[in-house]
């Protein structure tokens, strides 16, 4: 097929992105990598009900873990598991279905987002939201990122109200 038949083929790929729009590994920060490893570990917890210590030991042996922010990974993995009931309590009112019907990937991503909203004030709420959308795009179902976006966008004003309001006042907040 020529470029005239397929105009999209003429457009150069955006730097740092794969053909699906996900960030290339080389373009990821140590914190982004930590979130990826934490999500994989949380998946093991949600699906296999494995203990955090055994999941942690397994995950740290995975290729590329040395490039992740291990302190952030620790906070996410252990914090999300420890506060699972509280995180679910925050997320559940924003769902349009039962928690059991949510994919474990989207569930884990929402835990990460809710946890970071609560405990990682150094990470702007919009960064938390964007990182979680990226995780859901890369690891979740076809439109899972849209669901994660909707839920976390609903949660942000509750947990980061002043920050969200400040962004709205300056025109930076998402609708």
Secondary structure, 3 states (H helix, E strand, C coil): CCCCCCHHHHCCCCCCECCCCCECHHHCCHHHHHHHHHHHHHHHHHHHCCCHHHHHHHHHCCCCHHHCCHHHHHHHHHHHHHCHHHHHHHHHCCCCCCHHHCCHHHHHHHHHHHHHHHHCCCCCHHHHHHHHHHHHHHHCCCCHHHHHHHHHHHHHHHHCHHHHHHHHHHCCCCC
